[in-house]
């Protein structure tokens, strides 16, 4: 169990304890699928609330790298929304739909069944909980390494508007907006959120005579939620969302290699020598880079000694991924005298196509 004393990590609640003028806010998590204090939860969990997400300018789960011990959060190469996560040494780095991930990701209580799309884009998120260790009892079989539980913001019943605009170099322009709207006082409220991420990327593709942008960003997303409270005992939340990702694939950067290109055992020694001489050692290092994994970390591998520009890539085209994701969640809670009954019904559709030339 991880307990961080920084106020930015604390879930805002009405309950607080004042001791000699100091105020300690209680951290509420749902690591056991029910709201309880993190100090009463017998699970190794780290909680990151909305304030900390905004302070870190977190766009995806990969931007939370380093906030929890024994946790590695990274993005895939060909598919930017593929999650390459590792918790306590257990990882999963595949994009095939026929395999189950070892690290579970849930959004509003609904499990994301495949790796593609698990690296969700952050907008209007209430809290992220990183649970370390097997969580199969409550979250299913695909959580042997751990679970990342994402909770989106729900309608508050108070009218409020918020917009965040981020502008940077390389054509970076990120827009986030949300509106909280009371529809029927004390009964029905709505919340609408939208996200737009665009950037030219930090890599240049110099394969063609006219250099083009590589690993650019082109993401749009929208979410709408309704909260209906017919009585004090009932809370009904309906959440629908859609995300479209047309971003470029990550740049593959050659890293310097100190070993020659390996040859197939079926190839004769003479033919192997010819192949090794025909391909410069700097180009042979492409295979070593692929062995390290796809994505941004490749640009950091020995870039000062390789003699190659770490931000120049030369694939034979400009590739764009095509990912569409839609979902709906119906969350019903009924407080009774003997306890609380909760039903979560979810639907999730994901469409992905292999990266295509723009």
LUMTOR-34796 format. One line per 2 residues: number of its first residue (from 1); their letters; for each residue x, y, z of C-alpha. Coordinates in steps of 0.2 Angstrom, whole numbers, plus 5000, padded with zeros to 4 digits. Each point is the difference from the previous one (the first is absolute). Example, Ala and Ser with C-alpha at 12.3 -4.5 7.8 and 13.67 -1.06 7.14 Angstrom:
// residues 2
1) AS) 5062 4978 5039; 5006 5017 4997
// end
This chain:
// residues 358
1) XX) 5000 5000 5000; 5007 5017 4995
3) XX) 4995 5015 5010; 5006 5017 4994
5) XX) 4998 5015 5011; 5001 5013 4986
7) XX) 4983 5009 4999; 5000 4998 4981
9) XX) 4998 4981 5002; 4985 5001 5012
11) XX) 4982 4997 4994; 4990 5015 5005
13) XX) 4986 4995 5013; 4990 5008 5013
15) XX) 5008 4991 5014; 5016 5007 5007
17) XX) 5009 4999 5016; 5007 5015 5008
19) XX) 5015 4998 5011; 5009 5015 5008
21) XX) 4994 5011 4985; 5005 4988 4987
23) XX) 4987 4992 4988; 5002 4983 4993
25) XX) 4989 4995 4986; 4995 4982 4998
27) XX) 5004 4990 4984; 4985 4990 4994
29) XX) 5004 4986 4988; 4989 4986 4992
31) XX) 5014 4987 4999; 4988 4987 5007
33) XX) 4985 5006 4989; 4993 5011 5014
35) XX) 5004 5017 5007; 5012 4999 5015
37) XX) 5015 5008 5008; 5016 4996 4993
39) XX) 5006 4996 5017; 4987 4987 5003
41) XX) 5004 4992 4983; 5011 4984 5001
43) XX) 5006 5002 4982; 5016 5008 4994
45) XX) 4992 5015 4991; 5006 5018 4995
47) XX) 4987 5013 4997; 5002 5015 4988
49) XX) 4986 5013 5000; 4995 5013 4988
51) XX) 5011 5014 5007; 5015 4989 4998
53) XX) 4995 4995 4982; 4999 5018 4996
55) XX) 5016 5005 5008; 5009 4986 4990
57) XX) 4991 5006 4984; 4996 4981 4998
59) XX) 4993 4996 4983; 5000 4981 5002
61) XX) 5004 4986 5013; 5018 5000 4993
63) XX) 5002 5018 5007; 4998 4993 5018
65) XX) 5017 4990 4998; 5009 5002 5017
67) XX) 4985 5004 5011; 4999 4982 5007
69) XX) 5014 4988 5005; 5003 4984 4990
71) XX) 4990 5007 4986; 5005 5003 4982
73) XX) 4987 5009 4988; 5005 5002 4982
75) XX) 4992 5002 4983; 5001 4988 4985
77) XX) 5009 5003 4984; 4989 4996 4985
79) XX) 4984 5004 5010; 5001 5015 5012
81) XX) 4986 4995 5010; 5007 4983 5004
83) XX) 5005 4998 5018; 5017 4993 5004
85) XX) 4998 4998 5019; 5010 4991 5013
87) XX) 4996 4998 5018; 5012 4991 5012
89) XX) 5009 4992 4985; 4985 4993 4991
91) XX) 4997 5008 4984; 4990 4999 4984
93) XX) 5006 5007 4983; 4989 4994 4986
95) XX) 4987 5008 4989; 4991 4984 4994
97) XX) 4982 4999 5005; 5002 4981 5003
99) XX) 5010 5002 5016; 4995 5006 5017
101) XX) 5009 5014 5009; 5009 4996 5016
103) XX) 4997 5017 5007; 4982 5005 5001
105) XX) 4993 5017 4996; 4982 5005 5005
107) XX) 4991 5016 4996; 4985 5004 5011
109) XX) 5000 4982 5006; 5000 4992 4982
111) XX) 5015 4990 4995; 5009 5004 4984
113) XX) 5002 4983 4993; 5014 5003 4987
115) XX) 5017 5009 5000; 4995 5012 4986
117) XX) 4991 5015 5008; 5005 4996 5018
119) XX) 5012 5015 4999; 4985 5011 5002
121) XX) 5001 5019 4997; 4997 5010 5016
123) XX) 4986 5013 5000; 4989 5004 5014
125) XX) 5007 4986 5011; 4995 5000 5019
127) XX) 5013 4987 5006; 5012 4987 4994
129) XX) 5004 4985 5012; 5015 4989 4997
131) XX) 4998 4983 5008; 5016 4989 5001
133) XX) 4999 4981 5001; 4987 4987 4995
135) XX) 4982 5007 5000; 4991 4986 4992
137) XX) 4988 4998 5015; 4991 5016 4996
139) XX) 5006 5005 4983; 5001 4984 4990
141) XX) 5013 4988 4993; 5010 5013 4990
143) XX) 5007 5009 5015; 5014 4989 5005
145) XX) 5012 5014 5001; 4988 5013 5006
147) XX) 4986 5012 4995; 4999 5019 4995
149) XX) 4983 5006 5005; 4995 5017 4991
151) XX) 4984 5009 5006; 4993 5014 4990
153) XX) 4992 5016 5007; 4982 4999 5004
155) XX) 4987 5014 5000; 5000 5010 5016
157) XX) 4983 5009 4998; 5008 5017 5000
159) XX) 5002 5011 4985; 5018 5001 4995
161) XX) 5011 5002 4984; 5019 4997 4998
163) XX) 5011 5001 4985; 5019 4996 4999
165) XX) 5010 5005 4985; 5019 4995 4998
167) XX) 5011 5006 4986; 5018 4995 4996
169) XX) 5013 4998 4987; 4999 4987 4986
171) XX) 4982 5006 4997; 4994 4994 5017
173) XX) 4982 5005 5004; 4990 4991 5013
175) XX) 4982 5005 5004; 4990 4993 5015
177) XX) 4983 5007 5005; 4986 4994 5012
179) XX) 4983 5006 5005; 4990 4996 5015
181) XX) 4981 5003 4998; 4986 4998 5013
183) XX) 4984 4995 4990; 4988 4996 5014
185) XX) 5004 5007 5017; 5006 4986 5011
187) XX) 4994 4987 4988; 5009 5000 4983
189) XX) 5017 5007 4995; 5011 4999 4985
191) XX) 5018 5001 4996; 5008 5002 4983
193) XX) 5019 4999 4996; 5010 5002 4984
195) XX) 5018 4997 4996; 5011 5005 4985
197) XX) 5018 4996 4998; 5011 5005 4986
199) XX) 5019 5001 4997; 5012 4998 4985
201) XX) 5011 4989 5010; 5018 5001 5005
203) XX) 5006 4988 4986; 5003 5004 4982
205) XX) 4999 4987 4986; 5014 5003 4987
207) XX) 4997 4985 4989; 4992 5011 4987
209) XX) 5008 5015 4992; 4987 5011 5009
211) XX) 5001 4996 5019; 4984 4997 5009
213) XX) 4994 4999 5018; 5001 4983 5009
215) XX) 4992 4995 5016; 4988 5014 4999
217) XX) 4984 5001 5011; 4982 5001 4994
219) XX) 4988 4995 5014; 4982 5006 5003
221) XX) 4988 4993 5014; 4984 5005 5008
223) XX) 4991 4993 5015; 4982 5004 5007
225) XX) 4993 4994 5017; 4983 5001 5008
227) XX) 4997 4998 5019; 4982 4997 5006
229) XX) 4996 4999 5018; 4982 4997 5002
231) XX) 5001 4998 5019; 5014 5001 5013
233) XX) 5003 4981 4999; 5002 4999 4981
235) XX) 5014 5006 4988; 4999 4996 4982
237) XX) 5015 5005 4989; 5000 4998 4981
239) XX) 5017 5004 4991; 5003 4999 4981
241) XX) 5016 5004 4991; 5009 4999 4983
243) XX) 5018 5002 4996; 5008 5002 4982
245) XX) 5019 4998 4999; 5008 5004 4983
247) XX) 5017 5003 5007; 5016 4995 4991
249) XX) 5010 4985 5006; 5015 5002 5011
251) XX) 5017 5004 4992; 5012 4985 4998
253) XX) 5018 5007 5004; 5015 4989 4996
255) XX) 5012 4998 5015; 5018 4996 4999
257) XX) 5005 4982 5000; 5016 4992 5005
259) XX) 4996 4983 4993; 4998 4995 4982
261) XX) 4983 4995 4992; 4995 4982 5005
263) XX) 4997 4988 4986; 4988 4986 4998
265) XX) 5008 4983 5003; 4994 4995 4983
267) XX) 5012 5013 4992; 5017 4995 4996
269) XX) 5015 5008 5009; 5005 5008 4983
271) XX) 4983 5007 4996; 4999 5006 5018
273) XX) 5016 5010 4998; 4994 5008 4984
275) XX) 4984 5005 5009; 5009 5008 5014
277) XX) 5011 5010 4989; 4986 5006 4989
279) XX) 4990 5007 5014; 5009 5014 5010
281) XX) 5002 4997 5019; 4989 5015 5003
283) XX) 4986 4992 4990; 5003 4984 5008
285) XX) 4996 5008 5017; 4982 5002 4995
287) XX) 4998 4982 5005; 5007 5003 5017
289) XX) 4989 5015 5002; 4985 4990 4996
291) XX) 5005 4987 5013; 5000 5014 5013
293) XX) 4981 5003 4996; 4991 5012 4990
295) XX) 4997 5019 5004; 5008 5015 5008
297) XX) 5013 4990 5010; 5009 4995 4985
299) XX) 5005 5019 4997; 5008 4999 5017
301) XX) 5011 4985 4996; 5018 5005 4998
303) XX) 4995 5016 4990; 5016 5009 5005
305) XX) 5012 4987 4993; 4991 4993 4985
307) XX) 5003 5015 4989; 4982 5000 4994
309) XX) 4987 5013 5002; 4988 4993 5014
311) XX) 4985 5010 4993; 5002 4995 4981
313) XX) 4992 4984 4994; 4999 4993 4983
315) XX) 4985 4988 4997; 4994 4998 4982
317) XX) 4984 5011 5003; 4991 5010 5013
319) XX) 4989 4988 5010; 4984 5004 5009
321) XX) 4991 4989 5013; 4981 4998 4999
323) XX) 4992 4997 5017; 4982 5003 5004
325) XX) 4993 4996 5017; 4982 5002 5007
327) XX) 4993 4995 5017; 4985 5002 5011
329) XX) 4998 4996 5019; 4985 4999 5011
331) XX) 5005 5001 5018; 4985 4998 5013
333) XX) 5002 5001 5019; 4987 4996 5012
335) XX) 5003 5004 5019; 4990 4989 5011
337) XX) 4999 4997 5019; 5011 4984 4998
339) XX) 5012 5007 4988; 5003 5007 4983
341) XX) 4996 4991 4984; 5009 5005 4984
343) XX) 4998 4995 4982; 5012 5005 4986
345) XX) 4995 4996 4982; 5012 5004 4987
347) XX) 5002 4999 4981; 5016 5003 4991
349) XX) 5004 5000 4981; 5017 5002 4993
351) XX) 5005 5001 4982; 5018 5000 4994
353) XX) 5009 4998 4984; 5018 4997 4996
355) XX) 5010 5017 4998; 4997 5006 4982
357) XX) 5010 5012 4989; 4993 5018 5002
// end
